[in-house]
Amino acid sequence: MNWLSSPAMALPENEPVAGLFAALELNRYGRPLGGCWLAWDPDIEMLMLCFNLYIPTSDVVAFNNTLDNFSASLKLVQSSLNEEQLIETRAGSAAHFELA
């Protein structure tokens, strides 16, 4: 098995816990990342976007589509984990936990 991976982003210094919760939410059921997932890389202290791909069975079209989808997922992760959205997510999560 081969894999694609790319640094997605560091956790925000002001909101690292909210960043982890947002990453877990994106990982949930493989949606909305199209089969990709986020993992923590302790060596570079960043979230990594990862995807498994068996390259020997991929044709050119499938490989190009995989790269396009991987790139779109990377952009989604980076936009979802910006600090402004993390603050909103954390506020929403706190309200959810209070109701539960």
Helices and strands as residue ranges (DSSP letters): E 2-9, H 16-27, G 28-30, E 37-41, E 46-53, G 55-57, H 60-80, H 83-99
